[in-house]
Amino acid sequence: MEVMRPPVEPANDWIELSKDELPTADAMEWATLPSVGGVVCFAGTVRDSSEGRPGVTALTYEAYEEQAVVRLKEVAAEARRRWPDTARLVMLHRTGRLELCDASVIVVASAPHRAEAFEAARYCIDTLKETVPIWKAEDWEGGSDWALGEHDIRPVTG
């Protein structure tokens, strides 16, 4: 098992896909710098229900990995364009089978002020969900299938 590690200086974006558990504490620590007053972390976790599917027991994520990383970098670049004071951004997403309560995605944004950190983090998770080619299948009491309500992948800007 390869452990996810933050990039070395001077990188300010940590973007990665992995089958391994996401290092939430490491991501928060890496994003915290003396120059920032706000560090916002969002973790998406596997819950026990989905629209029309009670009793969800697990999710399996698949990604078009080469394009997913490209898109994640585009999301980071656009967030930095919109909030230029953003210090560090983390976008980590798991692939493979995840059990209930496992974190499937982590987004961390740090900035000198909390408003920018919140806005950048929200933009990153919302845009990631709409633009990055990652799909999930659900296992639930009634069977297993791709998640309902999936949508076409749109470009990051536009």
C-alpha positions in Angstrom: 0.0 0.0 0.0 1.4 3.4 -1.1 0.8 6.2 1.4 -0.4 9.5 0.0 2.0 12.2 0.9 1.8 16.0 0.3 3.9 17.5 -2.5 7.2 19.1 -1.6 7.7 22.8 -1.6 7.0 25.0 -3.5 3.9 23.2 -4.7 0.6 24.7 -3.4 -1.8 22.2 -4.8 -2.1 18.6 -3.6 -4.2 16.7 -6.2 -4.4 12.9 -6.2 -6.5 9.8 -6.8 -5.9 6.8 -4.7 -7.4 3.4 -3.6 -6.0 4.1 -0.1 -7.6 5.8 2.8 -7.5 9.6 2.5 -5.1 11.4 4.9 -7.4 14.1 6.2 -5.2 15.1 9.1 -2.1 15.4 6.9 -4.1 17.4 4.3 -5.2 19.9 7.0 -1.7 20.1 8.4 -0.1 20.7 5.0 -2.7 23.4 4.1 -2.0 25.3 7.4 0.7 28.0 7.0 1.7 31.0 9.1 0.2 33.3 6.5 -3.3 31.8 6.6 -6.1 32.5 9.0 -8.7 30.2 7.5 -8.4 26.5 6.7 -11.6 24.8 5.5 -11.9 21.0 5.1 -14.8 19.2 3.4 -14.9 15.4 3.5 -17.5 13.5 1.5 -18.4 10.2 3.2 -20.3 7.1 2.3 -23.8 7.2 3.8 -26.3 4.5 4.3 -28.9 5.8 1.8 -29.3 7.2 -1.6 -32.3 8.6 -3.5 -34.6 5.7 -4.0 -32.1 3.3 -2.5 -32.3 2.7 1.3 -29.9 0.4 3.0 -26.8 1.4 1.0 -23.9 -0.7 2.2 -21.0 0.4 0.0 -19.9 2.5 -3.0 -17.4 1.7 -5.7 -15.7 4.6 -7.4 -14.2 4.4 -10.9 -12.3 7.2 -12.6 -10.8 8.0 -16.0 -7.6 8.7 -14.1 -5.6 10.5 -16.7 -8.4 13.0 -17.4 -9.5 13.1 -13.8 -6.2 14.5 -12.7 -6.2 17.0 -15.6 -9.6 18.2 -14.6 -8.7 18.5 -10.9 -5.8 20.7 -11.8 -8.1 22.8 -14.0 -10.5 23.2 -11.0 -7.6 24.3 -8.8 -6.4 26.8 -11.4 -9.9 28.3 -11.7 -10.3 28.5 -8.0 -7.0 30.4 -7.8 -8.1 32.7 -10.6 -11.3 33.5 -8.6 -9.7 33.7 -5.2 -6.1 34.8 -5.8 -5.2 34.9 -2.1 -5.8 31.1 -1.8 -2.7 29.7 -0.2 -3.1 25.9 -0.6 -5.6 23.6 -2.2 -6.1 19.9 -1.6 -8.4 17.7 -3.7 -8.0 14.0 -2.9 -10.5 11.4 -4.2 -10.6 7.6 -3.6 -11.3 5.0 -6.1 -12.4 1.4 -5.6 -14.8 0.0 -3.0 -15.6 2.1 0.1 -17.6 1.1 3.1 -20.0 3.1 5.2 -18.4 6.2 6.8 -15.3 6.0 4.6 -14.2 9.4 3.2 -14.5 9.3 -0.6 -13.3 12.9 -1.2 -11.4 15.5 0.7 -11.2 19.2 -0.3 -9.1 21.6 1.8 -8.6 25.3 1.0 -6.5 27.7 3.0 -6.4 31.5 2.7 -5.5 34.6 4.8 -9.2 35.0 5.6 -12.0 32.5 6.3 -14.4 33.9 3.6 -12.0 33.1 0.8 -11.2 29.7 2.3 -14.9 28.8 2.5 -15.7 30.0 -1.0 -12.7 28.3 -2.6 -13.4 25.0 -0.8 -17.1 25.1 -1.8 -16.2 26.0 -5.4 -13.7 23.1 -5.6 -16.1 20.4 -4.3 -19.1 21.6 -6.3 -17.0 21.9 -9.5 -15.2 18.6 -8.9 -18.6 16.8 -8.8 -19.7 18.4 -12.1 -16.5 18.3 -14.1 -14.2 15.4 -13.1 -14.8 12.0 -14.7 -15.4 9.9 -11.6 -18.4 7.6 -11.3 -19.9 5.6 -8.5 -21.8 2.4 -8.2 -24.0 1.7 -5.2 -24.5 -1.5 -3.3 -27.8 -1.5 -1.4 -30.4 -3.9 0.0 -32.1 -4.3 -3.4 -29.0 -4.8 -5.5 -26.1 -3.0 -7.1 -26.0 -0.5 -9.9 -24.6 2.9 -11.0 -25.8 5.8 -8.9 -29.0 7.5 -10.0 -29.0 11.2 -11.0 -25.6 11.1 -12.7 -25.0 13.8 -15.2 -22.9 14.6 -18.2 -19.4 15.9 -17.4 -19.1 19.6 -18.2 -16.0 21.7 -18.8 -14.5 23.4 -15.8 -15.0 26.9 -17.2 -18.0 27.9 -19.1 
